[in-house]
Amino acid sequence: MGAQTSIASNLGASDCRTSDGAYFKLVRVTQSSAFAALITLESPGLDTYLQLQTIAGEPIAIGNQNNSNSGSSLKAILPQGSYVIIVGSRLPGASGQFSLGYSITNPSDGCNDTYIAPGFAIDQYMSNKYCSAKPAWVDRYRIHLVPGRSVTLRVDDRSYNGPVAELFDFAGKAVAFEEIQQYYTHTITFTAPADGFYTFQVTAADKELIEYLLTVK
C-alpha cells in the first residue's frame, strides 16, 4: 500500500492465527517522507484489531476502537520507510469482510493520540483543543520504548512562547523534563527503564497556540 489507498478483503481460515485462534493479516505499507499517516479499519461483522509495527516487529501504534466494535483507527508520524499493519479480529475464530484505508493527514491533533517513531523532524502547528478542564493548549504524542532504548525529543519553538515539554510513563507519572537552550529550544533525552508506550507532552504557555519544529531521534 502507498499514500491515499485502500483495500477490501476477507479475514478467515486461510490467514494467520494468534495463539488463542484469532485470525489476522499482515499488510506492508511504505511512507515516502516523514508525515502523519491515518490508518482506518472497518468491518460490518468483526470486532476489529489494528496495530502498526516496524519491519522488525517492534510496536509503533495500537488502534483505538471507534464507537462500535466494527472499526479501529490510528494516526502516526513516521519517518520515511516501510512498515507492517496488523489487521485482525479480537475474537478467536471470527471471520468476515474488512476495509483497510491508509492516507496522509494533518500531523497536528492536540490531545488525541498521535503516535511517533524516531527518525524525523516535522513542523507542527498546535491545534485549539483543550485537553482538560484547566485551559491550556497541549499536543500529546505516544512513543513505544523498550528497556535501555534512548530517545531524544526536541521542540524548537518558532513562536517564542516558552512551552513546557514533559515525558510521562504508561502510568501517567512524569519521568523526564526538558532542558532549555537559548530559551526556544526544549530537549528531552531519556533512556527507558521499562517496556511500554510513553507520552510526550508539549504545553503552550499563556494559553497561546504555537508553531514549532518537532524532532524525534
LOKESE-959799 format. One record per residue: residue in three letters; x, y, z of N, C-alpha, C in turn; residue number from 1. Coordinates in nm, 3 decimals, always signed. Example, Ala and Ser with C-alpha at 12.3 -4.5 7.8 and 13.67 -1.06 7.14 Angstrom:
2
- ALA;+1.319;-0.569;+0.780;+1.230;-0.450;+0.780;+1.320;-0.330;+0.780;1
- SER;+1.285;-0.225;+0.708;+1.367;-0.106;+0.714;+1.290;+0.003;+0.787;2
This chain:
217
- MET;+0.083;-0.120;+0.000;+0.000;+0.000;+0.000;+0.086;+0.125;+0.000;1
- GLY;+0.042;+0.229;-0.064;+0.109;+0.358;-0.063;+0.016;+0.464;-0.010;2
- ALA;+0.051;+0.593;-0.032;-0.031;+0.701;+0.020;-0.168;+0.704;-0.046;3
- GLN;-0.271;+0.739;+0.032;-0.408;+0.755;-0.018;-0.459;+0.630;-0.087;4
- THR;-0.453;+0.516;-0.020;-0.500;+0.392;-0.079;-0.590;+0.318;+0.018;5
- SER;-0.664;+0.221;-0.036;-0.749;+0.137;+0.048;-0.760;-0.001;-0.016;6
- ILE;-0.786;-0.100;+0.066;-0.808;-0.235;+0.016;-0.928;-0.294;+0.088;7
- ALA;-1.000;-0.380;+0.016;-1.111;-0.456;+0.074;-1.076;-0.603;+0.063;8
- SER;-1.094;-0.677;+0.171;-1.055;-0.817;+0.171;-1.137;-0.892;+0.276;9
- ASN;-1.100;-1.019;+0.295;-1.166;-1.104;+0.393;-1.065;-1.156;+0.494;10
- LEU;-1.112;-1.183;+0.613;-1.032;-1.243;+0.718;-1.095;-1.377;+0.751;11
- GLY;-1.013;-1.485;+0.746;-1.072;-1.617;+0.770;-0.969;-1.727;+0.785;12
- ALA;-1.010;-1.848;+0.761;-0.931;-1.966;+0.794;-0.800;-1.977;+0.719;13
- SER;-0.788;-1.907;+0.605;-0.663;-1.914;+0.528;-0.557;-1.816;+0.579;14
- ASP;-0.592;-1.735;+0.679;-0.500;-1.633;+0.731;-0.421;-1.684;+0.851;15
- CYS;-0.329;-1.600;+0.897;-0.251;-1.632;+1.017;-0.343;-1.634;+1.139;16
- ARG;-0.296;-1.699;+1.246;-0.373;-1.704;+1.370;-0.284;-1.668;+1.489;17
- THR;-0.344;-1.603;+1.587;-0.276;-1.579;+1.714;-0.279;-1.706;+1.796;18
- SER;-0.212;-1.705;+1.911;-0.209;-1.824;+1.996;-0.347;-1.864;+2.047;19
- ASP;-0.440;-1.768;+2.055;-0.574;-1.801;+2.102;-0.673;-1.824;+1.987;20
- GLY;-0.621;-1.826;+1.862;-0.706;-1.862;+1.750;-0.770;-1.748;+1.675;21
- ALA;-0.732;-1.624;+1.701;-0.788;-1.510;+1.628;-0.713;-1.492;+1.496;22
- TYR;-0.786;-1.468;+1.388;-0.726;-1.450;+1.257;-0.666;-1.310;+1.241;23
- PHE;-0.558;-1.302;+1.161;-0.500;-1.171;+1.130;-0.423;-1.178;+0.999;24
- LYS;-0.410;-1.061;+0.935;-0.329;-1.045;+0.816;-0.219;-0.943;+0.842;25
- LEU;-0.110;-0.953;+0.764;-0.003;-0.855;+0.767;-0.004;-0.780;+0.635;26
- VAL;-0.007;-0.646;+0.643;-0.009;-0.561;+0.524;+0.109;-0.465;+0.531;27
- ARG;+0.191;-0.466;+0.428;+0.309;-0.380;+0.426;+0.274;-0.245;+0.363;28
- VAL;+0.320;-0.136;+0.424;+0.298;-0.002;+0.370;+0.432;+0.070;+0.364;29
- THR;+0.440;+0.168;+0.274;+0.562;+0.246;+0.257;+0.533;+0.394;+0.273;30
- GLN;+0.612;+0.459;+0.357;+0.600;+0.602;+0.382;+0.711;+0.670;+0.303;31
- SER;+0.674;+0.756;+0.207;+0.774;+0.816;+0.118;+0.847;+0.934;+0.182;32
- SER;+0.789;+0.993;+0.286;+0.854;+1.103;+0.357;+0.797;+1.109;+0.498;33
- ALA;+0.861;+1.188;+0.583;+0.815;+1.199;+0.722;+0.686;+1.281;+0.725;34
- PHE;+0.576;+1.215;+0.756;+0.448;+1.284;+0.769;+0.354;+1.194;+0.845;35
- ALA;+0.234;+1.244;+0.872;+0.139;+1.168;+0.951;+0.055;+1.077;+0.863;36
- ALA;+0.043;+0.951;+0.902;-0.040;+0.854;+0.831;-0.163;+0.824;+0.916;37
- LEU;-0.279;+0.826;+0.853;-0.404;+0.785;+0.917;-0.442;+0.649;+0.863;38
- ILE;-0.457;+0.552;+0.953;-0.492;+0.415;+0.914;-0.626;+0.380;+0.976;39
- THR;-0.719;+0.336;+0.893;-0.853;+0.302;+0.940;-0.887;+0.160;+0.901;40
- LEU;-0.962;+0.093;+0.987;-1.006;-0.044;+0.963;-1.155;-0.052;+0.994;41
- GLU;-1.234;-0.093;+0.894;-1.378;-0.105;+0.911;-1.423;-0.246;+0.873;42
- SER;-1.521;-0.297;+0.946;-1.577;-0.428;+0.916;-1.722;-0.432;+0.963;43
- PRO;-1.813;-0.489;+0.881;-1.953;-0.497;+0.922;-1.979;-0.604;+1.027;44
- GLY;-1.884;-0.698;+1.044;-1.914;-0.809;+1.134;-1.804;-0.851;+1.228;45
- LEU;-1.691;-0.780;+1.227;-1.578;-0.820;+1.311;-1.553;-0.719;+1.422;46
- ASP;-1.513;-0.769;+1.538;-1.460;-0.685;+1.646;-1.312;-0.666;+1.611;47
- THR;-1.279;-0.554;+1.547;-1.150;-0.539;+1.481;-1.035;-0.508;+1.576;48
- TYR;-0.916;-0.547;+1.530;-0.790;-0.517;+1.599;-0.695;-0.459;+1.496;49
- LEU;-0.626;-0.349;+1.533;-0.536;-0.280;+1.441;-0.408;-0.242;+1.512;50
- GLN;-0.295;-0.274;+1.451;-0.166;-0.238;+1.509;-0.068;-0.206;+1.397;51
- LEU;+0.025;-0.114;+1.426;+0.131;-0.075;+1.332;+0.265;-0.112;+1.394;52
- GLN;+0.351;-0.175;+1.311;+0.481;-0.219;+1.359;+0.592;-0.178;+1.261;53
- THR;+0.715;-0.181;+1.310;+0.830;-0.171;+1.220;+0.844;-0.302;+1.144;54
- ILE;+0.928;-0.302;+1.041;+0.954;-0.425;+0.967;+1.013;-0.531;+1.058;55
- ALA;+1.088;-0.487;+1.161;+1.148;-0.581;+1.256;+1.050;-0.633;+1.360;56
- GLY;+0.926;-0.581;+1.360;+0.824;-0.631;+1.451;+0.807;-0.554;+1.580;57
- GLU;+0.871;-0.437;+1.591;+0.855;-0.357;+1.713;+0.727;-0.273;+1.703;58
- PRO;+0.644;-0.272;+1.808;+0.520;-0.193;+1.803;+0.547;-0.045;+1.786;59
- ILE;+0.463;+0.021;+1.706;+0.465;+0.166;+1.692;+0.334;+0.226;+1.742;60
- ALA;+0.222;+0.164;+1.705;+0.092;+0.221;+1.738;-0.013;+0.112;+1.749;61
- ILE;-0.112;+0.135;+1.835;-0.225;+0.045;+1.852;-0.352;+0.123;+1.822;62
- GLY;-0.441;+0.066;+1.743;-0.561;+0.134;+1.702;-0.660;+0.156;+1.815;63
- ASN;-0.725;+0.272;+1.812;-0.835;+0.300;+1.903;-0.963;+0.249;+1.840;64
- GLN;-1.046;+0.180;+1.918;-1.172;+0.133;+1.864;-1.268;+0.251;+1.851;65
- ASN;-1.345;+0.251;+1.742;-1.445;+0.354;+1.720;-1.565;+0.330;+1.810;66
- ASN;-1.671;+0.407;+1.792;-1.787;+0.398;+1.880;-1.847;+0.259;+1.884;67
- SER;-1.842;+0.188;+1.773;-1.886;+0.049;+1.771;-1.763;-0.041;+1.763;68
- ASN;-1.783;-0.171;+1.782;-1.671;-0.264;+1.775;-1.629;-0.294;+1.631;69
- SER;-1.699;-0.236;+1.534;-1.676;-0.273;+1.395;-1.558;-0.199;+1.332;70
- GLY;-1.499;-0.104;+1.399;-1.391;-0.028;+1.337;-1.283;+0.014;+1.434;71
- SER;-1.163;+0.038;+1.379;-1.048;+0.086;+1.457;-0.973;+0.187;+1.372;72
- SER;-0.897;+0.275;+1.438;-0.817;+0.372;+1.365;-0.696;+0.413;+1.447;73
- LEU;-0.593;+0.462;+1.379;-0.475;+0.515;+1.447;-0.410;+0.619;+1.358;74
- LYS;-0.334;+0.709;+1.421;-0.255;+0.808;+1.349;-0.113;+0.806;+1.401;75
- ALA;-0.016;+0.809;+1.308;+0.124;+0.803;+1.348;+0.208;+0.892;+1.258;76
- ILE;+0.302;+0.966;+1.318;+0.401;+1.040;+1.240;+0.522;+0.949;+1.225;77
- LEU;+0.557;+0.920;+1.100;+0.658;+0.818;+1.071;+0.770;+0.872;+0.985;78
- PRO;+0.892;+0.825;+1.007;+1.000;+0.856;+0.913;+0.976;+0.783;+0.780;79
- GLN;+1.051;+0.822;+0.681;+1.046;+0.752;+0.552;+1.084;+0.606;+0.573;80
- GLY;+1.014;+0.514;+0.508;+1.047;+0.373;+0.518;+0.925;+0.284;+0.504;81
- SER;+0.943;+0.156;+0.532;+0.835;+0.057;+0.521;+0.793;+0.009;+0.659;82
- TYR;+0.664;-0.023;+0.671;+0.604;-0.063;+0.798;+0.503;-0.175;+0.774;83
- VAL;+0.462;-0.240;+0.882;+0.367;-0.350;+0.873;+0.243;-0.317;+0.955;84
- ILE;+0.127;-0.330;+0.891;-0.001;-0.314;+0.960;-0.056;-0.454;+0.992;85
- ILE;-0.096;-0.473;+1.117;-0.164;-0.597;+1.156;-0.314;-0.571;+1.154;86
- VAL;-0.386;-0.645;+1.070;-0.531;-0.635;+1.059;-0.589;-0.763;+1.117;87
- GLY;-0.669;-0.753;+1.222;-0.717;-0.875;+1.284;-0.850;-0.861;+1.353;88
- SER;-0.894;-0.974;+1.407;-1.016;-0.981;+1.488;-0.975;-1.004;+1.633;89
- ARG;-1.051;-0.947;+1.723;-1.024;-0.968;+1.865;-1.079;-1.102;+1.916;90
- LEU;-1.168;-1.164;+1.840;-1.235;-1.285;+1.885;-1.182;-1.408;+1.813;91
- PRO;-1.147;-1.514;+1.883;-1.097;-1.636;+1.820;-1.198;-1.693;+1.720;92
- GLY;-1.147;-1.730;+1.602;-1.229;-1.798;+1.503;-1.324;-1.709;+1.426;93
- ALA;-1.331;-1.579;+1.456;-1.425;-1.491;+1.387;-1.371;-1.457;+1.248;94
- SER;-1.457;-1.464;+1.147;-1.418;-1.432;+1.011;-1.515;-1.332;+0.951;95
- GLY;-1.472;-1.263;+0.845;-1.560;-1.166;+0.781;-1.485;-1.070;+0.693;96
- GLN;-1.557;-0.979;+0.631;-1.500;-0.881;+0.541;-1.446;-0.760;+0.620;97
- PHE;-1.350;-0.692;+0.557;-1.299;-0.568;+0.617;-1.252;-0.474;+0.507;98
- SER;-1.239;-0.347;+0.542;-1.183;-0.246;+0.453;-1.074;-0.171;+0.528;99
- LEU;-0.956;-0.167;+0.469;-0.840;-0.102;+0.531;-0.804;+0.021;+0.450;100
- GLY;-0.794;+0.137;+0.517;-0.757;+0.261;+0.450;-0.628;+0.319;+0.503;101
- TYR;-0.550;+0.380;+0.415;-0.423;+0.442;+0.451;-0.414;+0.576;+0.378;102
- SER;-0.396;+0.685;+0.453;-0.390;+0.816;+0.390;-0.299;+0.909;+0.469;103
- ILE;-0.250;+1.013;+0.401;-0.169;+1.115;+0.465;-0.264;+1.218;+0.526;104
- THR;-0.233;+1.265;+0.648;-0.325;+1.353;+0.718;-0.248;+1.463;+0.791;105
- ASN;-0.322;+1.555;+0.851;-0.264;+1.664;+0.928;-0.190;+1.608;+1.049;106
- PRO;-0.061;+1.638;+1.067;+0.013;+1.581;+1.180;-0.024;+1.641;+1.315;107
- SER;-0.090;+1.757;+1.317;-0.127;+1.821;+1.443;-0.265;+1.774;+1.486;108
- ASP;-0.276;+1.725;+1.609;-0.405;+1.673;+1.653;-0.431;+1.696;+1.800;109
- GLY;-0.363;+1.791;+1.861;-0.392;+1.824;+2.000;-0.375;+1.707;+2.094;110
- CYS;-0.478;+1.684;+2.177;-0.465;+1.584;+2.282;-0.513;+1.446;+2.241;111
- ASN;-0.551;+1.426;+2.116;-0.579;+1.291;+2.070;-0.448;+1.214;+2.057;112
- ASP;-0.457;+1.081;+2.058;-0.337;+1.001;+2.049;-0.274;+1.010;+1.910;113
- THR;-0.154;+1.066;+1.902;-0.074;+1.063;+1.781;+0.054;+0.991;+1.815;114
- TYR;+0.079;+0.880;+1.748;+0.197;+0.800;+1.776;+0.315;+0.851;+1.694;115
- ILE;+0.435;+0.835;+1.749;+0.556;+0.878;+1.680;+0.661;+0.767;+1.688;116
- ALA;+0.751;+0.769;+1.589;+0.864;+0.676;+1.587;+0.990;+0.758;+1.559;117
- PRO;+1.105;+0.721;+1.616;+1.227;+0.800;+1.598;+1.269;+0.810;+1.452;118
- GLY;+1.329;+0.927;+1.418;+1.388;+0.941;+1.286;+1.327;+1.047;+1.198;119
- PHE;+1.261;+1.149;+1.256;+1.201;+1.252;+1.172;+1.211;+1.389;+1.239;120
- ALA;+1.189;+1.491;+1.156;+1.171;+1.629;+1.201;+1.057;+1.687;+1.119;121
- ILE;+0.959;+1.749;+1.185;+0.841;+1.796;+1.114;+0.786;+1.922;+1.181;122
- ASP;+0.737;+2.015;+1.099;+0.674;+2.135;+1.152;+0.538;+2.102;+1.210;123
- GLN;+0.509;+2.158;+1.328;+0.381;+2.137;+1.394;+0.316;+2.271;+1.426;124
- TYR;+0.184;+2.272;+1.409;+0.104;+2.390;+1.442;+0.001;+2.346;+1.545;125
- MET;+0.016;+2.392;+1.667;-0.069;+2.346;+1.777;-0.216;+2.374;+1.747;126
- SER;-0.300;+2.273;+1.768;-0.443;+2.288;+1.741;-0.514;+2.338;+1.865;127
- ASN;-0.629;+2.403;+1.844;-0.701;+2.466;+1.956;-0.799;+2.368;+2.020;128
- LYS;-0.740;+2.267;+2.089;-0.820;+2.168;+2.161;-0.775;+2.166;+2.307;129
- TYR;-0.868;+2.192;+2.397;-0.836;+2.180;+2.539;-0.837;+2.033;+2.577;130
- CYS;-0.736;+1.991;+2.654;-0.726;+1.851;+2.693;-0.780;+1.823;+2.833;131
- SER;-0.814;+1.927;+2.906;-0.865;+1.909;+3.042;-0.943;+2.034;+3.080;132
- ALA;-0.996;+2.032;+3.202;-1.072;+2.148;+3.250;-0.982;+2.269;+3.268;133
- LYS;-0.853;+2.247;+3.289;-0.759;+2.358;+3.303;-0.722;+2.411;+3.165;134
- PRO;-0.755;+2.536;+3.134;-0.728;+2.587;+2.999;-0.579;+2.587;+2.965;135
- ALA;-0.544;+2.511;+2.864;-0.408;+2.510;+2.814;-0.408;+2.438;+2.680;136
- TRP;-0.332;+2.490;+2.585;-0.318;+2.422;+2.458;-0.210;+2.317;+2.472;137
- VAL;-0.241;+2.195;+2.430;-0.149;+2.083;+2.451;-0.143;+1.997;+2.325;138
- ASP;-0.023;+1.952;+2.290;-0.003;+1.846;+2.192;+0.052;+1.724;+2.265;139
- ARG;-0.004;+1.608;+2.238;+0.041;+1.484;+2.302;+0.080;+1.380;+2.197;140
- TYR;+0.192;+1.313;+2.224;+0.243;+1.210;+2.134;+0.275;+1.085;+2.216;141
- ARG;+0.252;+0.970;+2.157;+0.285;+0.843;+2.224;+0.397;+0.773;+2.148;142
- ILE;+0.495;+0.724;+2.224;+0.609;+0.656;+2.162;+0.640;+0.529;+2.238;143
- HIS;+0.663;+0.420;+2.165;+0.694;+0.292;+2.229;+0.845;+0.281;+2.249;144
- LEU;+0.884;+0.246;+2.373;+1.025;+0.228;+2.406;+1.045;+0.096;+2.476;145
- VAL;+1.159;+0.034;+2.452;+1.197;-0.090;+2.521;+1.306;-0.058;+2.621;146
- PRO;+1.326;-0.142;+2.723;+1.427;-0.113;+2.825;+1.566;-0.090;+2.763;147
- GLY;+1.629;+0.020;+2.804;+1.760;+0.055;+2.754;+1.759;+0.139;+2.628;148
- ARG;+1.642;+0.157;+2.566;+1.632;+0.238;+2.445;+1.633;+0.387;+2.481;149
- SER;+1.721;+0.462;+2.416;+1.729;+0.605;+2.439;+1.659;+0.679;+2.327;150
- VAL;+1.594;+0.789;+2.362;+1.526;+0.872;+2.263;+1.552;+1.017;+2.296;151
- THR;+1.567;+1.101;+2.194;+1.579;+1.245;+2.210;+1.459;+1.312;+2.146;152
- LEU;+1.388;+1.392;+2.222;+1.269;+1.463;+2.177;+1.298;+1.612;+2.187;153
- ARG;+1.288;+1.681;+2.074;+1.328;+1.822;+2.071;+1.216;+1.908;+2.013;154
- VAL;+1.191;+2.021;+2.079;+1.093;+2.119;+2.033;+1.165;+2.252;+2.011;155
- ASP;+1.170;+2.296;+1.885;+1.224;+2.428;+1.854;+1.106;+2.523;+1.839;156
- ASP;+1.088;+2.608;+1.940;+0.971;+2.696;+1.949;+0.987;+2.814;+1.854;157
- ARG;+0.910;+2.814;+1.745;+0.919;+2.921;+1.647;+0.826;+3.037;+1.678;158
- SER;+0.748;+3.023;+1.786;+0.658;+3.131;+1.828;+0.715;+3.209;+1.947;159
- TYR;+0.828;+3.161;+2.002;+0.891;+3.224;+2.118;+0.792;+3.240;+2.233;160
- ASN;+0.716;+3.133;+2.256;+0.611;+3.134;+2.357;+0.658;+3.074;+2.489;161
- GLY;+0.763;+2.993;+2.485;+0.812;+2.928;+2.605;+0.726;+2.812;+2.650;162
- PRO;+0.701;+2.712;+2.563;+0.620;+2.596;+2.603;+0.695;+2.508;+2.703;163
- VAL;+0.623;+2.414;+2.760;+0.682;+2.318;+2.854;+0.676;+2.180;+2.791;164
- ALA;+0.789;+2.109;+2.789;+0.796;+1.974;+2.734;+0.821;+1.875;+2.848;165
- GLU;+0.738;+1.769;+2.852;+0.749;+1.667;+2.957;+0.727;+1.528;+2.896;166
- LEU;+0.780;+1.427;+2.963;+0.760;+1.289;+2.922;+0.699;+1.211;+3.039;167
- PHE;+0.593;+1.135;+3.010;+0.522;+1.058;+3.112;+0.528;+0.909;+3.078;168
- ASP;+0.531;+0.826;+3.182;+0.528;+0.682;+3.157;+0.385;+0.635;+3.138;169
- PHE;+0.367;+0.503;+3.123;+0.236;+0.446;+3.093;+0.141;+0.452;+3.212;170
- ALA;+0.192;+0.487;+3.331;+0.106;+0.506;+3.448;+0.071;+0.654;+3.469;171
- GLY;+0.120;+0.741;+3.379;+0.092;+0.884;+3.390;+0.188;+0.960;+3.478;172
- LYS;+0.298;+0.897;+3.520;+0.397;+0.962;+3.605;+0.500;+1.034;+3.519;173
- ALA;+0.532;+1.159;+3.555;+0.635;+1.234;+3.484;+0.771;+1.170;+3.508;174
- VAL;+0.843;+1.137;+3.401;+0.972;+1.068;+3.414;+1.088;+1.148;+3.356;175
- ALA;+1.059;+1.254;+3.280;+1.167;+1.335;+3.223;+1.116;+1.475;+3.194;176
- PHE;+1.203;+1.573;+3.215;+1.167;+1.712;+3.191;+1.268;+1.775;+3.095;177
- GLU;+1.230;+1.884;+3.036;+1.308;+1.950;+2.933;+1.436;+2.014;+2.985;178
- GLU;+1.533;+2.020;+2.896;+1.647;+2.109;+2.912;+1.630;+2.219;+2.808;179
- ILE;+1.653;+2.343;+2.846;+1.626;+2.456;+2.757;+1.758;+2.520;+2.715;180
- GLN;+1.773;+2.536;+2.582;+1.889;+2.607;+2.529;+1.838;+2.729;+2.451;181
- GLN;+1.895;+2.843;+2.478;+1.862;+2.967;+2.409;+1.712;+2.999;+2.416;182
- TYR;+1.650;+2.959;+2.522;+1.510;+2.989;+2.552;+1.411;+2.914;+2.463;183
- TYR;+1.438;+2.902;+2.333;+1.337;+2.849;+2.241;+1.362;+2.703;+2.200;184
- THR;+1.469;+2.641;+2.247;+1.495;+2.500;+2.216;+1.477;+2.417;+2.342;185
- HIS;+1.381;+2.325;+2.337;+1.344;+2.243;+2.453;+1.374;+2.096;+2.418;186
- THR;+1.461;+2.032;+2.496;+1.508;+1.897;+2.462;+1.492;+1.803;+2.581;187
- ILE;+1.444;+1.682;+2.552;+1.442;+1.574;+2.650;+1.519;+1.455;+2.592;188
- THR;+1.617;+1.406;+2.666;+1.686;+1.282;+2.632;+1.657;+1.182;+2.742;189
- PHE;+1.605;+1.065;+2.703;+1.553;+0.971;+2.802;+1.588;+0.828;+2.761;190
- THR;+1.628;+0.748;+2.861;+1.652;+0.606;+2.841;+1.545;+0.529;+2.917;191
- ALA;+1.470;+0.448;+2.848;+1.355;+0.380;+2.908;+1.398;+0.271;+3.005;192
- PRO;+1.341;+0.269;+3.127;+1.369;+0.162;+3.222;+1.278;+0.041;+3.202;193
- ALA;+1.166;+0.060;+3.129;+1.069;-0.047;+3.113;+1.002;-0.037;+2.977;194
- ASP;+0.951;-0.149;+2.930;+0.882;-0.156;+2.802;+0.743;-0.093;+2.812;195
- GLY;+0.706;-0.013;+2.711;+0.571;+0.041;+2.711;+0.560;+0.166;+2.625;196
- PHE;+0.438;+0.220;+2.619;+0.412;+0.343;+2.545;+0.423;+0.462;+2.641;197
- TYR;+0.515;+0.553;+2.610;+0.535;+0.674;+2.688;+0.465;+0.791;+2.618;198
- THR;+0.430;+0.894;+2.695;+0.360;+1.010;+2.640;+0.448;+1.134;+2.649;199
- PHE;+0.473;+1.195;+2.533;+0.548;+1.320;+2.526;+0.446;+1.433;+2.510;200
- GLN;+0.452;+1.530;+2.600;+0.353;+1.637;+2.601;+0.419;+1.773;+2.587;201
- VAL;+0.365;+1.854;+2.496;+0.409;+1.992;+2.475;+0.293;+2.083;+2.514;202
- THR;+0.314;+2.167;+2.616;+0.209;+2.256;+2.667;+0.250;+2.400;+2.640;203
- ALA;+0.163;+2.475;+2.572;+0.192;+2.615;+2.541;+0.172;+2.702;+2.665;204
- ALA;+0.257;+2.801;+2.680;+0.243;+2.897;+2.789;+0.143;+3.005;+2.751;205
- ASP;+0.081;+3.063;+2.854;-0.007;+3.179;+2.835;-0.126;+3.151;+2.744;206
- LYS;-0.164;+3.022;+2.735;-0.282;+2.984;+2.657;-0.277;+3.037;+2.514;207
- GLU;-0.158;+3.026;+2.452;-0.140;+3.069;+2.315;-0.103;+2.950;+2.227;208
- LEU;-0.159;+2.946;+2.107;-0.120;+2.843;+2.012;+0.020;+2.874;+1.961;209
- ILE;+0.098;+2.768;+1.938;+0.236;+2.789;+1.894;+0.267;+2.708;+1.769;210
- GLU;+0.373;+2.750;+1.703;+0.431;+2.676;+1.591;+0.569;+2.629;+1.635;211
- TYR;+0.602;+2.504;+1.604;+0.732;+2.453;+1.645;+0.780;+2.341;+1.552;212
- LEU;+0.908;+2.318;+1.555;+0.969;+2.205;+1.483;+0.986;+2.091;+1.583;213
- LEU;+0.924;+1.977;+1.553;+0.935;+1.859;+1.638;+1.037;+1.763;+1.576;214
- THR;+1.140;+1.729;+1.654;+1.242;+1.634;+1.608;+1.248;+1.517;+1.705;215
- VAL;+1.245;+1.396;+1.650;+1.250;+1.275;+1.731;+1.361;+1.187;+1.676;216
- LYS;+1.458;+1.155;+1.764;+1.569;+1.070;+1.716;+1.623;+0.986;+1.831;217
